[in-house]
Amino acid sequence: MLHWLFETGDWKMFRALFYSPTLVFALFFVICQQVTVASSTWFLARVTANAQSPNQVLPWLIGFLLSLSLPYVPGVLAVRQVAKLKNGAHKKILELLRTTIEGKTTLFANKEERERRFVFLQREGEDFVTQSCDAGFDFTQTIFNVILNIIALVIFVHPALLPFPPIS
């Protein structure tokens, strides 16, 4: 996508811009958040299964209520890491551009090429980083949410399908 600007491959560009410890922390917090969200599905299923006996419902109900409020902590930390990732990627774009065009006055001799590169720096570069990070974050949250909720339901409905022993 940006290879015309930096004269490098797409995956190399992606790794250069986005791969960092910040990305690993953001993924960790997203996984923590989605595990907590999926546990609410499991707790709710346990509440409905034990609805007839009030003594057994209370612990599951407390777990359900906690699992509804706790995802906000890792969620906020994940959003913070994504914002940090956006800022770092934008800084890397500017640094990569500087090292790519430094000393290449011929890039600025052609008016069309100069305008195309400056338009990217002024508007499109930051939009690309912001939209890529937001789309990746939303996609990752959705995928983990779906997969972990399916696993939570399988644990409750048919635990024999799991490759590990079920939780009692």
C-alpha positions as a Markdown table, in Angstrom:
| # | Residue | x | y | z |
|---|---|---|---|---|
| 1 | Met | 0.0 | 0.0 | 0.0 |
| 2 | Leu | 2.8 | 2.4 | 0.9 |
| 3 | His | 5.5 | 0.7 | -1.0 |
| 4 | Trp | 5.6 | 3.4 | -3.7 |
| 5 | Leu | 6.5 | 5.9 | -0.9 |
| 6 | Phe | 9.2 | 3.8 | 0.8 |
| 7 | Glu | 10.2 | 1.4 | -1.9 |
| 8 | Thr | 9.8 | -1.7 | 0.2 |
| 9 | Gly | 7.5 | -4.7 | 0.4 |
| 10 | Asp | 4.1 | -4.5 | 2.1 |
| 11 | Trp | 4.8 | -7.0 | 4.9 |
| 12 | Lys | 8.1 | -5.5 | 5.6 |
| 13 | Met | 6.4 | -2.2 | 5.9 |
| 14 | Phe | 3.7 | -3.6 | 8.2 |
| 15 | Arg | 6.4 | -5.1 | 10.5 |
| 16 | Ala | 8.4 | -1.9 | 10.4 |
| 17 | Leu | 5.4 | 0.2 | 11.4 |
| 18 | Phe | 3.3 | -1.9 | 13.8 |
| 19 | Tyr | 5.4 | -4.7 | 15.2 |
| 20 | Ser | 6.6 | -3.7 | 18.7 |
| 21 | Pro | 6.3 | -4.7 | 22.3 |
| 22 | Thr | 3.3 | -2.3 | 22.4 |
| 23 | Leu | 1.4 | -4.5 | 20.0 |
| 24 | Val | 2.2 | -7.6 | 22.2 |
| 25 | Phe | 0.8 | -5.8 | 25.3 |
| 26 | Ala | -2.3 | -4.6 | 23.4 |
| 27 | Leu | -3.0 | -8.2 | 22.3 |
| 28 | Phe | -2.4 | -9.4 | 25.8 |
| 29 | Phe | -4.9 | -6.9 | 27.2 |
| 30 | Val | -7.5 | -7.8 | 24.5 |
| 31 | Ile | -7.2 | -11.5 | 25.3 |
| 32 | Cys | -7.6 | -10.7 | 29.1 |
| 33 | Gln | -10.7 | -8.6 | 28.3 |
| 34 | Gln | -12.2 | -11.2 | 26.0 |
| 35 | Val | -11.6 | -14.1 | 28.4 |
| 36 | Thr | -13.4 | -12.1 | 31.1 |
| 37 | Val | -16.3 | -11.4 | 28.7 |
| 38 | Ala | -16.5 | -15.1 | 27.7 |
| 39 | Ser | -16.5 | -16.1 | 31.4 |
| 40 | Ser | -19.7 | -14.1 | 31.8 |
| 41 | Thr | -21.3 | -16.4 | 29.2 |
| 42 | Trp | -20.2 | -19.4 | 31.3 |
| 43 | Phe | -21.3 | -17.9 | 34.6 |
| 44 | Leu | -24.7 | -17.0 | 33.1 |
| 45 | Ala | -25.2 | -20.5 | 31.8 |
| 46 | Arg | -24.3 | -21.8 | 35.3 |
| 47 | Val | -26.8 | -19.4 | 36.9 |
| 48 | Thr | -29.6 | -20.7 | 34.6 |
| 49 | Ala | -28.7 | -24.3 | 35.2 |
| 50 | Asn | -28.8 | -23.9 | 39.0 |
| 51 | Ala | -31.8 | -21.5 | 39.1 |
| 52 | Gln | -33.9 | -24.0 | 41.1 |
| 53 | Ser | -31.5 | -24.1 | 44.1 |
| 54 | Pro | -30.8 | -20.6 | 45.6 |
| 55 | Asn | -27.8 | -21.8 | 47.6 |
| 56 | Gln | -25.9 | -22.8 | 44.4 |
| 57 | Val | -27.0 | -19.8 | 42.3 |
| 58 | Leu | -25.4 | -17.1 | 44.4 |
| 59 | Pro | -21.7 | -17.8 | 43.7 |
| 60 | Trp | -22.4 | -18.1 | 40.0 |
| 61 | Leu | -24.5 | -14.9 | 40.0 |
| 62 | Ile | -21.6 | -13.0 | 41.8 |
| 63 | Gly | -19.2 | -14.4 | 39.2 |
| 64 | Phe | -21.5 | -13.2 | 36.4 |
| 65 | Leu | -21.8 | -9.7 | 37.9 |
| 66 | Leu | -18.0 | -9.5 | 38.4 |
| 67 | Ser | -17.4 | -10.7 | 34.8 |
| 68 | Leu | -19.6 | -7.9 | 33.5 |
| 69 | Ser | -17.7 | -5.2 | 35.3 |
| 70 | Leu | -14.1 | -6.4 | 35.2 |
| 71 | Pro | -13.6 | -6.3 | 31.4 |
| 72 | Tyr | -13.3 | -2.5 | 31.5 |
| 73 | Val | -9.9 | -2.6 | 33.2 |
| 74 | Pro | -8.0 | -4.6 | 30.5 |
| 75 | Gly | -10.2 | -2.9 | 27.8 |
| 76 | Val | -8.9 | 0.6 | 28.9 |
| 77 | Leu | -5.4 | -0.7 | 29.0 |
| 78 | Ala | -5.7 | -2.2 | 25.5 |
| 79 | Val | -7.1 | 1.1 | 24.1 |
| 80 | Arg | -4.2 | 2.9 | 25.7 |
| 81 | Gln | -1.7 | 0.5 | 24.1 |
| 82 | Val | -3.4 | 0.9 | 20.7 |
| 83 | Ala | -3.1 | 4.7 | 21.0 |
| 84 | Lys | 0.6 | 4.3 | 21.9 |
| 85 | Leu | 1.0 | 2.0 | 18.9 |
| 86 | Lys | -0.6 | 4.6 | 16.6 |
| 87 | Asn | 1.8 | 7.3 | 17.8 |
| 88 | Gly | 4.8 | 5.0 | 17.5 |
| 89 | Ala | 3.7 | 3.9 | 13.9 |
| 90 | His | 3.2 | 7.5 | 12.8 |
| 91 | Lys | 6.6 | 8.4 | 14.2 |
| 92 | Lys | 8.1 | 5.5 | 12.3 |
| 93 | Ile | 6.5 | 6.6 | 9.1 |
| 94 | Leu | 8.0 | 10.0 | 9.4 |
| 95 | Glu | 11.4 | 8.6 | 10.2 |
| 96 | Leu | 11.3 | 6.1 | 7.4 |
| 97 | Leu | 10.2 | 8.8 | 5.0 |
| 98 | Arg | 13.1 | 11.0 | 6.2 |
| 99 | Thr | 15.7 | 8.3 | 5.7 |
| 100 | Thr | 14.2 | 7.3 | 2.3 |
| 101 | Ile | 14.1 | 10.8 | 0.7 |
| 102 | Glu | 17.1 | 12.3 | 2.4 |
| 103 | Gly | 19.5 | 13.6 | -0.2 |
| 104 | Lys | 17.3 | 12.6 | -3.1 |
| 105 | Thr | 16.5 | 16.0 | -4.6 |
| 106 | Thr | 15.2 | 14.4 | -7.8 |
| 107 | Leu | 12.1 | 13.2 | -5.9 |
| 108 | Phe | 11.2 | 16.9 | -5.5 |
| 109 | Ala | 12.0 | 18.0 | -9.0 |
| 110 | Asn | 8.9 | 16.5 | -10.4 |
| 111 | Lys | 5.9 | 18.6 | -9.2 |
| 112 | Glu | 3.4 | 15.7 | -9.3 |
| 113 | Glu | 5.6 | 13.4 | -7.3 |
| 114 | Arg | 6.4 | 16.1 | -4.7 |
| 115 | Glu | 2.6 | 16.8 | -4.3 |
| 116 | Arg | 1.8 | 13.1 | -3.9 |
| 117 | Arg | 4.4 | 12.7 | -1.2 |
| 118 | Phe | 3.5 | 15.8 | 0.7 |
| 119 | Val | -0.2 | 15.0 | 0.6 |
| 120 | Phe | 0.6 | 11.7 | 2.2 |
| 121 | Leu | 2.6 | 13.4 | 4.9 |
| 122 | Gln | 0.0 | 16.0 | 5.6 |
| 123 | Arg | -3.2 | 13.9 | 5.6 |
| 124 | Glu | -3.0 | 10.3 | 4.5 |
| 125 | Gly | -0.2 | 9.0 | 6.6 |
| 126 | Glu | -1.9 | 9.6 | 9.9 |
| 127 | Asp | -5.3 | 8.4 | 8.6 |
| 128 | Phe | -3.7 | 5.2 | 7.3 |
| 129 | Val | -2.1 | 4.5 | 10.7 |
| 130 | Thr | -5.3 | 5.4 | 12.7 |
| 131 | Gln | -7.6 | 3.4 | 10.5 |
| 132 | Ser | -5.2 | 0.4 | 10.3 |
| 133 | Cys | -4.8 | 0.3 | 14.1 |
| 134 | Asp | -8.5 | 0.8 | 14.8 |
| 135 | Ala | -9.5 | -1.9 | 12.2 |
| 136 | Gly | -7.0 | -4.4 | 13.6 |
| 137 | Phe | -8.1 | -3.7 | 17.2 |
| 138 | Asp | -11.8 | -4.1 | 16.4 |
| 139 | Phe | -11.1 | -7.3 | 14.3 |
| 140 | Thr | -9.0 | -8.8 | 17.0 |
| 141 | Gln | -11.6 | -8.1 | 19.7 |
| 142 | Thr | -14.4 | -9.6 | 17.5 |
| 143 | Ile | -12.5 | -12.7 | 16.7 |
| 144 | Phe | -11.4 | -13.4 | 20.3 |
| 145 | Asn | -15.0 | -12.6 | 21.5 |
| 146 | Val | -16.6 | -15.1 | 19.2 |
| 147 | Ile | -14.0 | -17.9 | 19.7 |
| 148 | Leu | -13.9 | -17.6 | 23.5 |
| 149 | Asn | -17.7 | -17.4 | 23.8 |
| 150 | Ile | -18.1 | -20.5 | 21.7 |
| 151 | Ile | -15.5 | -22.3 | 23.9 |
| 152 | Ala | -17.4 | -21.1 | 27.0 |
| 153 | Leu | -20.7 | -22.5 | 25.7 |
| 154 | Val | -19.0 | -25.8 | 24.7 |
| 155 | Ile | -17.6 | -26.1 | 28.2 |
| 156 | Phe | -21.1 | -25.8 | 29.6 |
| 157 | Val | -23.1 | -27.7 | 27.0 |
| 158 | His | -20.8 | -30.5 | 25.9 |
| 159 | Pro | -17.5 | -30.6 | 27.8 |
| 160 | Ala | -16.5 | -34.0 | 26.2 |
| 161 | Leu | -15.7 | -32.1 | 23.0 |
| 162 | Leu | -12.9 | -30.2 | 24.7 |
| 163 | Pro | -9.3 | -31.4 | 24.4 |
| 164 | Phe | -8.7 | -30.7 | 28.1 |
| 165 | Pro | -10.7 | -31.8 | 31.2 |
| 166 | Pro | -13.8 | -29.7 | 32.0 |
| 167 | Ile | -14.0 | -27.3 | 34.9 |
| 168 | Ser | -16.4 | -28.5 | 37.6 |
